[in-house]
Amino acid sequence: MAQEGEDSIEEYVYIRKLAFKGNKVTKEFVILREMNIAQGDSIVKSELTKVLNFNKTRILNGKLFSKVDFKIDKGINDSLDITFTVKELFYWAAHPYVVLADRNFNVWWYEMGRKLNRLNVGLDFDRKNFRGRNEEIGGEVQIGFNKHIYLYYHNPFIDKSLKHGMKAVASYNTGKEIHLGTDSNKQVFYRNETQNPFRWYRLELSHLYRPGYAGIHETRLGFNHYTVTDSLLNEQPNYLGGRSKLSYFELYYKFKYDITDDRNYAEHGWELQFDASKKGLGIFNELNQTSFYAHIANYQKLSNRFSTALHLRGRLSFPDKQPFFNNRGMGFKNDFLRGYEYYLMDGSHYGLVRGDVRYKFLDFAAKQKFIPIFQYVPIKAYAKVYADAGYIRNMNPGNSFLNNRPLTSYGVGIDLVISYYVMMRIEYSFNQFGQNGLFLHGRKE
């Protein structure tokens, strides 16, 4: 026994055997790739449960299983046999879907009059965890308001070190309506009932490098080809920079680092993303743009129920003068200020910050018998208050009054997290112009 004033001697346990059950499809090396322990390791005895729970979360973050448990069996002396039992998802998926053609639910509901002809109807099909190696192969066929065909293949492990992967994408997009311009920070559309005014073809091939658990590098070479009709060109001559056809290669690099506790809805940890893109490599001399994008997110768990989230996003793009289709700024996907969902802000350079304080008031697992692969469905709900700020620069804003000025907003909301994959945000926001409203979003921040 250590004397008073001396450092205590830590007790260690030895992992004699590390086994897995329930992985009928998934190869063991795919699971081990996500973990930071292995057979033969020694662990501080007092930290054992914490370490195993940490690895349980890592396995779930791989999004191959609906449930993960572990069991500890004592061996000789200080040796342990540890078994992780997993519940695999159903990896084949083919189902129809209906999605909005508009940027978000509120734009469709209030500004587009809830018109059903602005819905996209499609069928997506994919095989996740193909060959048990976490590969994915699949695609989408969409009809309705917008039409597209999308095919992809993703293989995260193409070498024995399990650090290199690849991804290939091919797509074709068209439709009867296209975003043609911006008027007072609102989208202006061009529609033609007799012919599709645009066509877009895209091919991409990526190399993926993932040296550890948290960070992944993607280097991508892409080819894009756009065509527009003469009638669209007459309405918006600058849509493709004065051309009816435009082709360009793009060299793209992305580094993403995610060391959060839950990759669907984090309460603790960091997310970092950095993108660099060069559109136009001098082969066709039709487009020239260099852009840099960054996203930093920090999550802090203040107590068992309280947590905070802070997001910073920004982009720099050169030169400022670009064809209209290539000048998107804030208002798409997650690059927007809450309370400004009805508005669009074109521009080359922008930055925004979001801050949330969340309170978890629901956390339980619902049991059901109808779908065997989802016998236990974790459900969490968070109440939150938030504030946002942002700025976007546009050298030629026209009548867009939200550009080139500081913008702020704030609000309250509820985040609903179902299983490890589904999330819904219900938010009531106020912006600096006295406007307010209830907004719905179906993706993480």
C-alpha positions in Angstrom: 0.0 0.0 0.0 1.3 3.4 -0.9 2.3 5.7 2.0 0.5 9.0 2.6 1.9 11.6 0.2 3.0 9.1 -2.3 1.3 8.5 -5.7 -1.1 5.6 -5.6 -0.3 2.6 -7.9 -2.8 2.1 -10.6 -4.3 -1.4 -11.1 -4.4 -2.7 -14.7 -6.5 -5.4 -16.3 -5.5 -7.3 -19.4 -7.7 -8.0 -22.4 -7.1 -11.6 -23.1 -9.8 -11.9 -25.7 -11.9 -9.4 -27.6 -14.8 -11.0 -29.5 -17.9 -9.9 -31.4 -21.4 -11.4 -31.7 -24.3 -10.5 -34.0 -22.1 -9.3 -36.9 -23.4 -11.8 -39.5 -22.6 -9.5 -42.4 -20.0 -7.1 -41.0 -16.3 -8.2 -41.0 -14.6 -7.9 -37.6 -11.9 -5.6 -39.0 -14.5 -3.0 -39.9 -15.6 -2.8 -36.2 -12.1 -2.9 -34.9 -11.2 0.0 -37.2 -13.5 2.3 -35.2 -12.1 1.2 -31.8 -9.2 2.4 -29.7 -8.7 -0.9 -27.9 -7.5 -4.3 -29.1 -6.8 -7.8 -27.9 -3.7 -7.8 -25.7 -4.2 -4.2 -24.4 -3.9 -3.3 -20.7 -6.4 -0.8 -19.3 -6.5 1.0 -15.9 -9.1 -1.0 -13.9 -10.9 2.1 -12.7 -11.3 3.3 -16.3 -12.5 0.0 -17.8 -16.3 0.8 -17.9 -15.6 4.3 -19.3 -13.3 3.0 -22.0 -15.8 0.3 -23.1 -18.7 2.8 -23.2 -16.4 5.1 -25.3 -15.8 2.3 -27.8 -19.5 1.4 -27.8 -20.2 5.0 -29.0 -17.5 4.8 -31.6 -19.1 1.6 -33.0 -22.5 3.2 -33.1 -21.1 6.3 -34.9 -20.2 4.0 -37.8 -23.9 3.8 -38.5 -23.9 0.1 -39.2 -25.7 -1.1 -36.1 -28.9 -0.2 -34.3 -27.7 -1.4 -30.9 -24.4 -2.3 -29.3 -23.8 -3.9 -25.9 -20.7 -5.4 -24.2 -20.1 -8.1 -21.7 -17.1 -8.7 -19.4 -16.0 -12.2 -18.4 -13.2 -12.6 -15.8 -10.3 -14.8 -16.7 -7.3 -15.9 -14.8 -5.7 -13.3 -12.5 -6.3 -9.8 -14.0 -7.2 -11.0 -17.5 -10.6 -10.3 -19.1 -12.6 -11.6 -22.0 -14.8 -8.8 -23.5 -17.6 -9.5 -26.0 -19.4 -6.8 -28.0 -22.8 -7.8 -29.2 -24.2 -5.8 -32.1 -27.5 -5.6 -33.8 -27.1 -5.1 -37.5 -29.3 -2.9 -39.6 -31.0 -4.1 -42.8 -28.5 -3.0 -45.3 -30.6 -3.3 -48.4 -32.8 -0.2 -49.0 -35.1 0.6 -51.9 -38.0 3.0 -51.2 -39.9 5.8 -52.8 -39.7 9.3 -51.4 -41.3 12.7 -51.7 -39.2 15.8 -51.1 -39.6 19.5 -51.6 -38.2 21.3 -54.6 -37.8 24.4 -52.5 -34.9 25.3 -50.2 -36.9 24.6 -47.0 -40.4 23.7 -45.7 -41.4 27.3 -44.9 -40.6 28.6 -48.4 -42.8 25.9 -49.9 -45.6 26.3 -47.4 -45.9 30.1 -47.3 -44.3 31.5 -50.5 -45.0 28.8 -53.0 -48.6 28.2 -51.8 -48.1 24.5 -50.8 -48.4 23.5 -54.4 -48.1 19.8 -54.9 -46.6 20.2 -58.3 -43.5 21.5 -56.6 -42.8 18.1 -55.1 -40.1 15.7 -56.3 -41.0 12.0 -56.3 -38.3 9.5 -56.6 -36.9 6.1 -55.7 -33.6 5.6 -54.0 -31.9 2.3 -53.8 -28.7 1.4 -52.0 -26.8 -1.5 -50.5 -24.9 -0.4 -47.4 -22.1 -2.5 -45.9 -21.7 -4.2 -49.2 -19.6 -7.4 -48.8 -19.5 -6.7 -45.0 -16.7 -4.1 -45.6 -18.7 -0.9 -45.1 -18.9 -0.3 -48.8 -21.9 1.4 -50.3 -23.4 1.1 -53.8 -26.6 2.7 -54.9 -28.4 5.6 -56.6 -31.5 7.6 -57.1 -34.0 8.1 -59.9 -36.2 11.2 -59.4 -39.2 12.5 -61.4 -41.6 15.3 -60.8 -40.7 19.0 -60.4 -37.0 18.3 -60.9 -35.5 15.2 -62.5 -32.2 13.5 -61.9 -30.3 10.2 -62.0 -27.6 9.7 -59.5 -25.3 6.7 -59.1 -22.5 6.2 -56.6 -20.0 3.7 -55.2 -18.0 4.2 -52.0 -15.3 1.9 -50.7 -13.5 3.1 -47.5 -10.9 0.3 -47.5 -9.0 -0.4 -50.7 -5.7 -1.4 -49.0 -4.5 -3.6 -46.3 -3.7 -0.8 -43.9 -7.4 0.2 -44.0 -6.4 3.9 -44.4 -7.2 4.5 -48.1 -10.5 4.5 -49.9 -12.3 5.7 -53.0 -15.6 7.1 -54.1 -17.1 7.5 -57.6 -20.2 9.5 -58.6 -22.1 10.0 -61.8 -25.3 12.2 -62.1 -27.6 13.8 -64.6 -30.0 16.7 -63.6 -32.7 18.5 -65.5 -36.2 20.1 -64.9 -38.8 22.5 -66.1 -37.8 25.2 -63.7 -34.5 26.8 -62.6 -33.4 29.5 -60.2 -32.6 32.3 -62.6 -31.9 35.3 -60.4 -32.3 37.1 -57.1 -34.7 40.0 -56.4 -34.7 41.6 -53.0 -33.0 38.6 -51.6 -35.7 36.3 -53.0 -35.3 33.6 -55.6 -36.6 34.3 -59.1 -37.4 31.3 -61.2 -37.7 30.6 -64.9 -40.1 27.9 -66.0 -40.7 26.4 -69.4 -43.5 23.8 -69.9 -42.5 22.8 -73.4 -38.8 22.0 -72.9 -36.3 21.6 -70.0 -34.3 24.9 -69.8 -31.2 23.3 -68.4 -29.2 20.1 -68.2 -26.3 19.2 -65.9 -23.9 16.3 -66.2 -21.4 15.4 -63.5 -18.7 12.8 -63.0 -16.5 12.6 -59.9 -13.7 10.3 -58.6 -12.3 10.7 -55.1 -9.4 9.3 -53.1 -10.0 9.1 -49.4 -7.3 8.9 -46.7 -8.2 8.2 -43.1 -5.1 7.7 -41.0 -7.0 7.5 -37.7 -10.5 7.5 -36.3 -11.4 11.2 -36.3 -9.8 12.7 -39.5 -10.4 12.0 -43.1 -8.9 13.6 -46.2 -10.7 13.6 -49.6 -9.1 14.6 -52.9 -11.5 14.7 -55.8 -11.3 15.3 -59.5 -14.7 16.2 -61.1 -16.0 17.1 -64.5 -19.1 19.2 -65.0 -21.0 20.1 -68.2 -24.0 22.5 -68.3 -26.3 23.4 -71.2 -29.1 25.9 -71.2 -31.7 26.7 -73.8 -31.7 29.9 -75.9 -34.9 31.1 -74.2 -33.2 30.8 -70.7 -30.2 32.6 -72.1 -32.4 35.5 -73.3 -33.9 35.8 -69.8 -30.6 35.6 -67.9 -27.5 36.1 -70.2 -25.1 35.7 -67.3 -26.4 32.4 -66.1 -23.4 30.6 -67.6 -21.4 33.7 -68.2 -22.9 34.5 -71.6 -22.7 31.0 -72.9 -25.3 28.3 -73.7 -22.8 25.5 -72.8 -20.1 25.4 -70.2 -17.7 22.6 -69.3 -15.0 22.6 -66.6 -12.9 20.3 -64.5 -12.7 20.8 -60.7 -9.9 19.9 -58.3 -11.3 19.7 -54.8 -9.8 18.9 -51.4 -11.6 18.4 -48.0 -10.3 17.6 -44.6 -12.9 16.7 -42.0 -12.1 16.0 -38.3 -14.9 14.8 -36.0 -14.1 14.0 -32.4 -17.6 14.4 -31.0 -19.4 11.9 -28.7 -22.4 11.5 -31.1 -22.0 12.3 -34.7 -25.7 12.7 -35.2 -26.3 15.1 -32.3 -23.2 16.0 -30.3 -23.1 17.1 -26.7 -19.3 17.2 -26.3 -16.3 17.5 -28.7 -15.1 19.2 -31.8 -15.9 19.2 -35.5 -13.6 20.8 -38.1 -13.9 21.0 -41.8 -11.8 22.7 -44.4 -12.5 22.7 -48.2 -10.4 24.1 -51.0 -11.7 24.1 -54.6 -10.3 25.1 -58.0 -13.0 25.2 -60.7 -11.5 25.5 -64.2 -8.1 23.8 -64.7 -7.2 25.6 -67.9 -8.4 22.8 -70.2 -11.6 24.5 -71.4 -10.9 28.1 -70.2 -14.6 28.7 -69.6 -14.6 29.1 -65.8 -12.1 30.2 -63.2 -12.9 30.1 -59.4 -10.7 29.4 -56.4 -12.6 29.1 -53.1 -11.9 28.2 -49.5 -14.6 27.1 -47.0 -14.3 26.3 -43.2 -16.6 25.1 -40.5 -15.7 24.8 -36.9 -18.0 23.5 -34.2 -17.5 23.1 -30.5 -19.9 21.3 -28.1 -19.6 21.5 -24.3 -21.5 19.3 -21.9 -22.2 21.5 -18.9 -24.1 18.8 -16.9 -26.0 15.7 -17.5 -28.8 17.7 -19.2 -27.3 21.1 -20.2 -25.0 21.5 -23.2 -23.8 24.2 -25.6 -23.1 24.3 -29.3 -21.1 26.9 -31.2 -20.8 26.9 -35.0 -18.6 29.1 -37.2 -18.7 28.9 -41.0 -17.2 31.0 -43.7 -16.2 31.1 -47.3 -13.7 33.1 -49.5 -14.0 33.0 -53.2 -12.0 34.6 -56.0 -12.4 36.3 -58.4 -15.6 38.1 -57.4 -17.1 38.1 -60.9 -18.7 34.8 -61.6 -21.5 33.3 -63.8 -24.8 33.5 -61.8 -25.0 29.7 -61.2 -21.6 29.8 -59.5 -22.3 32.7 -57.1 -24.3 31.0 -54.3 -23.9 32.4 -50.8 -26.0 32.0 -47.7 -29.5 30.4 -47.8 -28.8 26.8 -48.9 -28.4 23.7 -46.9 -27.0 24.7 -43.4 -25.3 28.0 -44.5 -28.0 30.4 -43.4 -29.1 32.5 -40.4 -32.1 31.2 -38.5 -34.9 33.7 -38.9 -33.8 34.4 -42.5 -35.1 31.1 -44.1 -37.2 33.1 -46.6 -34.2 34.9 -47.9 -31.3 34.2 -50.2 -28.0 36.0 -50.2 -25.7 35.7 -53.2 -22.0 36.6 -52.9 -18.4 35.5 -52.9 -17.4 35.9 -49.3 -19.4 35.3 -46.2 -19.2 34.3 -42.5 -21.7 33.3 -39.9 -21.8 32.2 -36.3 -24.5 30.2 -34.4 -24.7 29.7 -30.7 -27.1 27.3 -28.8 -27.8 26.4 -25.2 -29.6 23.1 -25.0 -31.5 21.3 -22.2 -32.2 17.6 -22.7 -35.7 16.9 -21.3 -36.3 13.4 -22.9 -33.9 10.5 -23.1 -35.3 7.0 -23.4 -35.4 3.9 -25.7 -38.8 2.9 -27.1 -39.3 -0.8 -27.7 -41.3 -2.0 -30.6 -41.9 -5.4 -32.3 -43.0 -4.5 -35.8 -39.5 -3.9 -37.3 -37.1 -6.5 -36.0 -33.9 -4.5 -36.8 -35.2 -1.6 -34.8 -36.4 -3.3 -31.6 -35.0 -0.5 -29.5 -35.3 3.1 -30.8 -33.4 5.7 -28.8 -35.4 9.0 -28.5 -34.0 12.3 -27.2 -35.5 15.8 -27.1 -33.8 19.1 -26.4 -35.2 22.5 -25.6 -32.9 25.3 -26.7 -32.3 29.1 -27.0 -30.0 30.4 -29.7 -28.5 33.5 -31.4 -27.0 33.9 -34.8 -24.9 36.5 -36.6 -23.5 36.8 -40.1 -22.3 38.9 -43.0 -22.0 38.4 -46.8 -20.2 40.5 -49.3 -21.4 41.0 -52.9 -19.8 43.5 -55.2 -23.0 43.9 -57.2 -25.9 43.3 -54.8 -28.5 45.1 -56.9 -31.7 45.5 -54.8 -30.7 42.8 -52.3 -30.8 44.7 -49.0 -29.4 41.9 -46.8 -26.0 41.9 -48.5 -23.0 43.9 -47.2 -24.4 44.5 -43.7 -24.2 42.7 -40.4 -27.2 40.4 -39.7 -28.4 39.0 -36.4 -31.2 36.7 -35.2 -32.3 34.8 -32.1 -34.9 32.3 -31.0 -36.1 29.2 -29.1 -36.7 25.7 -30.3 -36.8 21.9 -29.8 -34.5 19.4 -31.4 -35.9 15.8 -31.7 -33.4 13.0 -32.2 -34.7 9.6 -33.2 -32.4 6.5 -33.3 -28.9 7.5 -34.4 -29.8 8.8 -37.8 -33.0 10.9 -37.8 -33.3 14.5 -36.5 -35.9 17.2 -36.6 -35.5 20.9 -35.6 -38.5 23.0 -34.6 -37.5 26.6 -34.2 -39.2 29.9 -33.6 -36.9 32.7 -34.7 -36.7 36.5 -34.7 -34.6 38.6 -37.0 -33.4 42.2 -36.7 -36.1 43.5 -39.0 -38.9 42.5 -36.5 -39.9 39.4 -38.5 -40.6 36.2 -36.7 -42.0 32.8 -37.4 -42.0 29.0 -36.9 -39.5 27.1 -39.0 -38.9 23.4 -39.5 -35.7 21.7 -40.5 -34.9 18.0 -41.1 -31.1 17.9 -40.8 -28.4 18.5 -38.2 -26.7 21.8 -37.9 
